[in-house]
Amino acid sequence: MLPKELAEVREKSFTSLDEAETCLRSDEFVVTSIKTASDQIQIYENGRMEVEGKDYAYVQGVHEDLAKLIRMPLPFAYDLDFDLFNLNFEMLKKRRSKGITLCIARGDTVVGIASADYAPARTLDILDQLQLDDDWIACKKIMISDFGMALNLIIPGVSIEPEQGDVINVGLRITNSETGGRELQATLFTERLACINGSIIRTNEGVAYWGKHKKRTYGASIRAFVKQVHMLKDRAQGLVADVYRNVMDRELFDDQFVALFRALQRRTRSIEEAEQILHVDSVERLEIQRAVRERDRTSPPEPTRFRLFDVHNQITAAARSRQLLMRQHLEEIGGALLFSRN
């Protein structure tokens, strides 16, 4: 179980890059870092931690980081009561101690734990280098939180219509974290106009990674990444059209349903929420799981009543009301569904 009083995760969204840049420069989201070792951390049930004699609050994501430091599976980290989790942490932190970077927001809140040599791309540098132009690519929304930044960009005049009247705008999502999360990258992004659902589409050809350029100087690596973003933008419509063309009218098979439910339950940490997202009741869900569990391994999977494209839209719709990190996880699960096999 989590400590009783974890710090609140801060998150804001903007449609103006100027406003977002002002926010990133404010005391609320400026991040400082402290180099230390994992065995210097002492955690308490009131949601505080002490590091080298200094007291800090910490957010829920840091609880997961602490579990990773001692190589504890995340389901156990959430299921154990705090005293037992802390006992394991105390027993293992010296044995598995290593250098780490604490990412601190607002002067006293740990929002992430990263490696000792952590050197992320700076979000302000990325926004400066992009030099967005509404005729080239338009800022739809930028979300800033303790976990990082997500910038949704829509390419003007570029859309697809997988079903008559169902128009989907095509663009890119650029994400970055300066607090130990996923490093700078750009992926294909779609926005369904009927309900403003967003979806992250991660293909081998549809991702630009900053990491592949990190051997260059910092400035050169950012410029190389931005060049790669331009190239991805030019190919986005064709790549997205191919993805949607291959999923229309496809059924969701029972083994896919079971894997999908497991992924949603793991992310939401709730059977009820996973069922709500998939629009299924417990009786039907348990029957599908039973059929898959009892079926002979040589037998082929059976189709369910669900259409793959509809389930994709249900998952991305559920993502809209979530905080940034959970929203990205759900949009990625929904996007990945588009690549599942028949």
Sequence and secondary structure as in RCSB ss.txt:
>XXXX:A:sequence
MLPKELAEVREKSFTSLDEAETCLRSDEFVVTSIKTASDQIQIYENGRMEVEGKDYAYVQGVHEDLAKLIRMPLP
FAYDLDFDLFNLNFEMLKKRRSKGITLCIARGDTVVGIASADYAPARTLDILDQLQLDDDWIACKKIMISDFGMA
LNLIIPGVSIEPEQGDVINVGLRITNSETGGRELQATLFTERLACINGSIIRTNEGVAYWGKHKKRTYGASIRAF
VKQVHMLKDRAQGLVADVYRNVMDRELFDDQFVALFRALQRRTRSIEEAEQILHVDSVERLEIQRAVRERDRTSP
PEPTRFRLFDVHNQITAAARSRQLLMRQHLEEIGGALLFSRN
>XXXX:A:secstr
   TT     EEEES HHHHHHHHTSTTT EEEEEEEGGGEEE TTSEEEETTEEEEE HHHHHHHHHHTT  HH
HHHHS HHHHHHHHHHHHTTT  EEEEEEETTTEEEEEEETT     HHHHHHHH   TTT EEEEEEEETTEEE
EEEEEEEEEEEEETTEEEEEEEEEEE SSSS  SEEEEEEEETTTTEEEEE  SSSEEESGGGTTS HHHHHHHH
HHHHHHHHHHHHHHHHHHHHTTTT EEEHHHHHHHHHHHHHHHT HHHHHHHHT  HHHHHHHHHHHHHS TTS 
  EEEEEHHHHHHHHHHHHTTS HHHHHHHHHHHHHHTT   
